[in-house]
Amino acid sequence: MTTLCVKNLVILLLLQAMLVSMVTEAASGNKVKRVKPPKPVKPVQELLTCTSRKSRCYMKRIKCPVECPKVKPKNPKDKACFLDCYSPKCEAVCKSRKPNCNGPGAACYDPRFIGGDGIVFYFHGRSNEHFSLISDSDLQINARFIGLRPEGRTRDYTWIQALGLKFGHHNFTLEATKTQTWDDNVDHLKLSYDGKELFIPEGHSSEWISTEGDIQVERTATSNSLTVTILDHAEISVNVIPVSEEDSKIHNYQIPANDSFAHLEVQFRFFGLSSKVEGILGRTYRPDFENPAKPGVAMPVVGGDDKYKTSSLLAADCALCVFSPNKVKDGHGSPLMEYGMLDCSGGGNGITCKK
């Protein structure tokens, strides 16, 4: 009996030892190993170069900021890397690819402009007529105004509906197409080059370049936004929007139910305008221009309907137009062009711009 008890005790002890060994092995196998988190992948910053000999940044290699490493980001809402070859500072900056209506060279709303001198002014013009925004020896940019005049008003409410560009011996037009009901997902842009309608597939970064390479058009959103670049002349950011019901109520536009009054928001950036440039906006880039619009005035309106009216979207026949593609440019670029990267802040008539 005693021998049997001893045997059973030995067996129990062996089983207990085996069980402890198994538990220990299982526990050691379940130990969580600490894994170091992967280091964040630093985005590849693109390198940009200015190829114009007129630029202070000629052939310098400039790296894009880490905040906006790409010139053409995949997400249209992301800011893009931009190198202003005509700025005194040879540095790349981040900027939206859509028009900044509070920046220099802007033409938005019931047209409110911000001149090359940073001063805000309004030019109303007249509905269904054309006016010269820029007229230089080798560049002409006209605008077609649309609008309406509610009963009791002494002038038209107006918006920019189309742009006509003449450079060298080429023509380019872009316009917001009329639509009764606005839909963000439908493209409302119509383009033409040298008299032929131009089709650019919808989609972010879809682009077209002329055979001679002197003009490039790139969509900056799936629809209704694009950038037009005329080599050595200008970069134009365009967005198509309707007059909203809210704006109509606030300003008493009395927009009819059968027309959304689709129009353009535009921002221009010019490269090497001459010192004799003309146009509603162009004259503000002249070194000798004294802007009659006074800063701080609630709605500084500048005239010039008679001086800058043209007979059509692509005509250069206004009283002060100077476009002459066969004429040699005077070579005196406006020093105000150095303000291509003006920093403007504020809103309405409280906008201030500084270098």
C-alpha positions in Angstrom: 0.0 0.0 0.0 2.8 2.3 0.9 4.7 1.5 -2.3 1.6 2.2 -4.4 1.1 5.6 -2.8 4.7 6.5 -3.4 4.4 5.5 -7.1 1.2 7.6 -7.5 2.9 10.5 -5.8 5.9 10.3 -8.2 3.6 10.1 -11.2 1.7 13.2 -10.0 4.9 15.1 -9.5 6.1 14.2 -13.0 2.8 15.3 -14.5 2.9 18.5 -12.6 6.4 19.2 -13.9 5.4 18.4 -17.4 2.4 20.8 -17.1 4.5 23.6 -15.7 7.0 23.1 -18.6 4.2 23.2 -21.2 2.7 26.4 -19.7 6.1 28.0 -19.5 6.8 27.2 -23.2 3.4 28.5 -24.2 3.9 31.7 -22.3 7.3 32.3 -23.8 5.9 31.7 -27.3 3.2 34.4 -26.7 5.6 37.1 -25.6 4.9 40.3 -27.6 8.0 41.5 -29.3 8.5 45.2 -29.5 8.7 46.4 -33.1 10.1 49.8 -33.8 7.6 51.9 -35.8 8.7 52.5 -39.4 10.3 55.9 -40.1 8.0 58.2 -41.9 8.7 58.4 -45.6 10.0 61.8 -46.6 8.2 63.0 -49.8 10.5 63.5 -52.8 10.8 67.2 -53.4 10.9 68.1 -57.0 13.7 70.4 -58.4 12.7 73.4 -60.5 14.7 75.5 -62.9 14.0 78.8 -64.7 15.0 78.7 -68.3 14.3 82.3 -69.2 17.5 84.4 -69.5 15.5 87.3 -68.3 15.1 85.7 -64.9 17.3 86.3 -61.9 16.9 82.6 -61.2 18.2 81.5 -64.6 19.3 77.9 -64.6 19.4 77.7 -60.8 18.1 74.4 -59.3 15.5 75.2 -56.7 14.0 72.5 -54.4 10.2 72.5 -53.6 9.2 72.9 -50.0 8.4 69.7 -48.1 4.9 71.0 -47.5 4.2 71.0 -51.2 6.8 68.7 -52.8 5.1 68.4 -56.2 4.3 70.8 -59.0 1.2 68.7 -59.9 -0.1 67.1 -56.8 -2.4 64.1 -57.3 -5.0 65.6 -55.0 -6.4 68.8 -56.7 -7.1 70.3 -53.2 -3.4 70.1 -52.2 -1.2 73.1 -52.7 1.3 72.9 -55.5 4.9 73.9 -55.7 5.5 77.0 -57.6 8.7 78.9 -58.7 8.2 82.5 -59.7 11.0 83.0 -62.1 10.4 86.8 -62.1 10.4 87.3 -58.4 13.5 88.9 -56.7 13.6 85.8 -54.4 14.8 82.6 -56.1 12.6 80.3 -54.0 9.8 77.9 -54.5 6.6 78.4 -52.6 3.3 76.6 -52.0 0.2 78.0 -53.6 -3.3 77.0 -54.6 -3.8 76.2 -58.2 -7.1 78.0 -58.3 -7.5 81.8 -58.5 -6.8 83.8 -55.3 -9.4 86.5 -55.5 -7.6 88.4 -52.8 -4.2 88.4 -54.6 -2.7 90.7 -57.1 -3.9 90.3 -60.7 -7.3 89.0 -59.6 -10.6 89.8 -61.4 -13.6 88.3 -59.6 -17.1 89.0 -58.5 -19.0 92.0 -59.9 -15.8 92.7 -61.3 -13.5 93.6 -58.5 -9.8 93.8 -59.6 -6.6 93.9 -57.6 -4.0 95.8 -59.6 -0.3 95.2 -60.0 0.1 98.0 -57.4 -2.0 96.0 -54.9 -4.9 98.5 -54.9 -8.5 97.2 -55.1 -10.8 98.7 -57.6 -14.1 98.0 -59.4 -14.8 98.3 -63.1 -18.4 97.7 -64.1 -18.4 98.1 -67.9 -21.7 97.1 -69.5 -23.5 93.8 -70.1 -22.8 92.0 -73.5 -19.9 94.2 -74.3 -16.1 93.6 -74.5 -13.3 95.5 -72.8 -9.5 95.2 -72.9 -7.9 94.0 -69.6 -4.4 93.9 -71.0 -3.0 95.5 -74.1 0.7 95.3 -74.7 2.7 95.2 -77.9 2.8 91.4 -77.9 -0.2 90.5 -75.7 -3.9 91.4 -75.8 -6.4 90.1 -73.2 -10.1 91.1 -73.6 -13.1 90.2 -71.4 -16.7 89.8 -72.3 -19.1 91.0 -69.6 -22.5 89.6 -69.0 -25.0 91.0 -66.6 -28.5 92.4 -65.9 -30.1 95.6 -64.8 -33.0 95.2 -62.3 -35.7 97.9 -62.5 -34.7 101.1 -60.8 -30.9 100.5 -61.3 -28.8 103.1 -63.1 -26.1 100.6 -64.2 -25.7 96.9 -65.0 -24.6 94.3 -62.6 -21.8 92.6 -64.5 -19.5 89.6 -64.4 -16.7 88.3 -66.6 -18.1 85.5 -68.8 -15.2 85.0 -71.3 -11.6 85.9 -72.1 -10.0 86.4 -75.5 -6.2 86.2 -75.7 -4.0 87.4 -78.6 -0.3 86.6 -78.5 2.0 86.8 -81.5 -0.3 85.7 -84.4 -2.3 83.3 -82.3 -5.7 83.5 -80.7 -7.2 81.7 -77.7 -10.6 82.0 -76.1 -12.2 80.5 -73.0 -15.7 81.1 -71.8 -18.2 80.0 -69.2 -21.1 78.4 -70.9 -24.7 79.4 -70.1 -26.6 77.0 -67.9 -30.0 77.3 -66.3 -29.2 75.1 -63.3 -25.7 74.9 -61.9 -24.1 71.5 -61.4 -20.5 71.2 -60.0 -20.0 67.9 -61.7 -20.7 69.2 -65.2 -18.0 71.1 -67.1 -19.0 74.6 -68.1 -15.8 75.6 -69.9 -15.6 76.2 -73.7 -12.2 76.7 -75.3 -10.9 77.5 -78.8 -7.4 78.0 -80.4 -6.9 79.9 -83.6 -10.7 79.7 -84.3 -11.1 75.9 -83.8 -12.9 74.5 -80.8 -10.5 72.8 -78.3 -11.4 69.7 -76.3 -9.4 68.8 -73.2 -10.6 65.6 -71.5 -12.1 66.1 -68.1 -9.9 65.1 -65.2 -7.4 66.6 -62.8 -4.0 67.4 -64.6 -5.4 66.7 -68.0 -3.6 69.0 -70.4 -3.1 70.3 -73.9 0.0 71.9 -75.4 0.1 73.7 -78.8 2.3 72.3 -81.6 4.7 75.3 -81.2 4.8 74.9 -77.4 3.9 78.5 -76.8 0.7 77.9 -74.9 -0.3 75.2 -72.4 -3.7 74.5 -70.9 -4.0 72.3 -67.8 -7.1 71.3 -65.8 -6.6 71.9 -62.1 -9.7 70.1 -61.1 -11.9 67.4 -62.7 -14.0 70.2 -64.2 -14.5 74.0 -64.3 -10.9 74.9 -63.3 -7.8 75.3 -65.4 -4.5 77.2 -65.8 -3.5 78.7 -69.1 0.2 79.5 -69.5 1.5 81.6 -72.4 5.2 81.1 -72.7 7.2 84.2 -71.5 3.9 86.2 -71.3 1.4 85.2 -68.6 -0.1 82.5 -66.4 -3.9 82.7 -66.0 -5.8 80.7 -63.3 -9.5 80.3 -64.1 -12.5 79.0 -62.2 -16.1 78.9 -63.3 -18.8 79.5 -60.7 -22.5 80.6 -60.7 -24.0 83.6 -59.0 -25.4 81.9 -55.9 -28.9 82.5 -54.5 -27.3 83.8 -51.3 -25.2 86.4 -53.2 -28.3 87.4 -55.2 -30.3 88.0 -52.1 -27.4 89.9 -50.3 -26.7 92.2 -53.3 -30.3 92.3 -54.7 -29.0 91.0 -58.1 -32.5 89.5 -58.8 -31.0 86.6 -60.8 -33.8 85.0 -62.9 -34.7 81.3 -62.4 -33.7 80.4 -66.0 -30.0 81.5 -65.8 -27.3 80.8 -63.2 -25.1 83.5 -64.7 -22.0 81.2 -64.8 -18.9 83.4 -64.9 -15.2 83.4 -64.4 -13.0 84.0 -61.4 -9.6 84.9 -62.8 -6.1 85.6 -61.5 -3.3 86.8 -63.8 0.4 86.6 -63.4 2.5 88.4 -66.0 6.0 88.0 -67.2 7.8 91.1 -68.5 5.1 93.5 -69.4 6.4 96.7 -71.1 6.3 100.0 -69.3 3.7 101.2 -71.8 1.2 98.4 -71.2 -2.5 99.5 -71.3 -5.9 98.0 -70.3 -8.2 98.1 -67.4 -5.8 95.9 -65.4 -2.6 96.4 -67.4 -2.2 100.1 -66.7 -1.8 99.3 -62.9 1.5 97.6 -63.8 3.0 100.7 -65.3 5.7 102.4 -63.3 4.2 105.8 -63.8 0.6 104.8 -63.1 -1.3 106.7 -60.3 -4.3 104.7 -59.4 -7.4 106.9 -59.0 -9.0 104.3 -56.7 -8.3 105.3 -53.1 -7.5 102.6 -50.5 -10.1 102.3 -47.8 -13.0 103.5 -49.9 -16.0 101.1 -49.6 -16.3 100.5 -53.4 -13.6 102.4 -55.4 -15.0 102.4 -59.0 -12.6 103.2 -61.8 -13.9 104.3 -65.2 -12.6 103.8 -68.7 -15.5 102.3 -70.6 -14.9 104.5 -73.6 -11.1 104.0 -73.6 -11.0 100.2 -73.3 -14.1 99.0 -75.1 -13.4 96.7 -78.1 -15.6 95.6 -80.9 -15.3 91.9 -80.2 -13.6 89.3 -77.9 -10.5 89.1 -80.1 -10.3 92.7 -81.3 -7.5 95.1 -80.4 -9.3 98.2 -81.5 -9.9 100.1 -78.3 -8.9 103.7 -78.1 -5.8 103.0 -76.0 -5.0 99.5 -77.3 -1.3 99.1 -78.3 -1.2 95.4 -79.4 1.0 95.1 -82.5 2.7 91.7 -82.8 5.0 92.9 -85.6 6.3 95.7 -83.5 9.6 95.3 -81.5 8.9 95.5 -77.8 10.5 98.5 -76.1 12.3 96.2 -73.7 11.5 98.2 -70.6 9.7 95.7 -68.4 7.7 97.3 -65.6 9.6 97.1 -62.3 6.3 96.4 -60.7 6.6 92.9 -62.1 8.8 92.2 -59.2 5.7 92.1 -57.1 4.6 88.8 -58.7 4.6 87.2 -55.2 2.9 90.0 -53.3 1.4 88.9 -50.0 -2.1 90.1 -49.8 -4.3 89.7 -46.7 -7.7 90.9 -45.6 -10.9 91.0 -47.5 -13.1 93.4 -49.5 -11.8 97.0 -49.4 -9.5 96.1 -46.5 -7.0 94.2 -48.6 -3.3 95.2 -48.1 -0.4 93.9 -50.1 3.2 93.8 -49.2 6.4 92.2 -50.6 
